[in-house]
Every structure is written in structure tokens, then in C-alpha cells.
Amino acid sequence: MTCAYDFTATDIDGHERALSEFAGQVLLVVNVASRCGFTPQYAGLERLWRERRNRGFAVLGFPCDQFGQQEPGDEATIRDFCALNYGVTFPMFAKVEVNGPGAHPLWSWLKRERRGLLGTGRIKWNFTKFLVGRDGRVLARYAPRERPEALTSAIDRALAAAS
């Protein structure tokens, strides 16, 4: 695989989706969880999506239960939680693993493309974020503590590039 658009993933409703449908867009790919200290970031992610989606931006949420069992529900429970508590309308996908032998191929690729602090590839916690440019290449990786609002300048620069 050479870019983010080469992958497929199952969406939160159980449908296989080719990420090529987002080709040419700037993406923020995030592993999310409903019972995490960072869960309130859903509000900021939704705000980024609503304010920039018409400019070619998408947030892609991938629920993950690998960190302290902070995403214990099934996909219907996750979808309902996100909609009811944070008004989430950005694309959400089925629960995935982001580390280990069962890691979703997209996440294995993201980690190879952009290592974390001190060169680690492993995802450390929920709400790790990857910014992907219009060409499908990883531009940046952000730690869970980086709030969505702090990424606006980087996102806007990516949107302005080759638009």
C-alpha cells in the first residue's frame, strides 16, 4: 500500500468502504473510545469536520478497545453514544485494533509512515491522530493530549496545499 486511499475498512454500519472515496481530501484519522478521559475530544473533531468538510476535509473515527477496555460496546452502541452525546456526523468505522498482530492494515501503515515520540511506532492510547494530505500521504502524527482545536493551522495548511 502506498497511500491512505489504497485501504478499505468496515464502517460503523457494517459496510465495507474503500478509502479511495476520500481521495483528494485531507484526512484526520483518529482511534477513538467512548469511556476515555479524552472522549470529550469528539466535540472538537466534529467541529473541525463541520467547519471544513466543504473544503475537502474528513475526520475518520476508528473505535478501539485496546486501551483499558475504554470502548466496550458494539458498533450500534458506539454510534448511538457518539450521536447522542457529541452529535457526531463524521465517518465512523467498526471497532479495530491499532497495535499487535491483529492491527488493521491502515493502522499498521500509518504507524510505519509516521512514528511517535522517541521513534516508537506503537499507538500509546486512544485519540492518537494522523493528518493525511490530499495525496494520501501522512503529514503528521499527534499524541492523544493534542486537542483537535490545536490542529486547525496544520489542517488549514494541508487544505490550502495543491487545492
WOGI-V433840 format. One record per backbone hydrogen bond with DSSP energy under -0.5 kcal/mol. CO is the residue of the C=O (numbers start at 1). NH is the residue of the N-H. E is the energy in kcal/mol with one decimal. If there is no record, write none. Layout:
CO/NH/E  CO/NH/E
This chain:
3/6/-2.0  4/7/-1.4  7/19/-2.9  9/17/-3.0  10/94/-3.1  11/14/-2.4  15/11/-3.3  17/9/-2.3  18/21/-1.9  19/22/-2.1  20/23/-1.7  22/25/-2.3  26/58/-2.4  27/29/-0.5  27/132/-3.1  28/30/-0.5  28/60/-2.6  29/130/-2.4  30/32/-0.6  30/62/-2.9  31/127/-4.1  32/64/-2.2  33/36/-0.5  36/39/-1.7  38/41/-2.6  39/42/-2.5  40/43/-1.4  40/44/-0.6  41/45/-2.7  42/46/-2.6  43/47/-2.0  44/48/-2.4  45/49/-2.3  46/50/-2.9  47/51/-2.3  48/52/-1.4  49/53/-2.1  52/55/-2.0  52/57/-0.7  53/56/-1.4  56/26/-2.9  58/28/-2.2  59/61/-0.5  59/91/-0.5  60/30/-2.6  61/63/-0.5  61/93/-2.5  62/32/-1.3  63/96/-2.9  65/69/-0.6  66/68/-0.6  67/70/-0.8  70/35/-2.4  74/78/-2.5  75/79/-2.9  76/80/-2.4  77/81/-2.5  78/82/-2.6  79/83/-2.3  80/84/-2.8  81/85/-2.6  82/86/-1.8  82/88/-1.7  83/87/-1.1  91/61/-2.6  92/12/-2.1  93/63/-0.7  97/104/-2.8  100/103/-1.8  104/108/-2.1  105/109/-2.4  106/110/-2.8  107/111/-2.2  108/112/-1.6  109/113/-2.4  110/114/-2.1  116/119/-1.8  117/120/-1.4  120/116/-4.2  125/128/-0.6  128/31/-1.5  129/142/-3.3  130/29/-2.7  130/132/-0.6  131/139/-3.4  131/140/-1.4  132/27/-2.2  133/136/-2.4  134/24/-1.0  136/4/-2.6  137/133/-2.8  140/131/-2.5  142/129/-2.4  143/146/-1.8  145/147/-0.7  147/150/-1.6  148/151/-1.8  149/152/-1.1  151/155/-2.6  152/156/-2.9  153/157/-2.3  154/158/-2.1  155/159/-2.5  156/160/-1.9  157/161/-1.5  160/163/-1.1
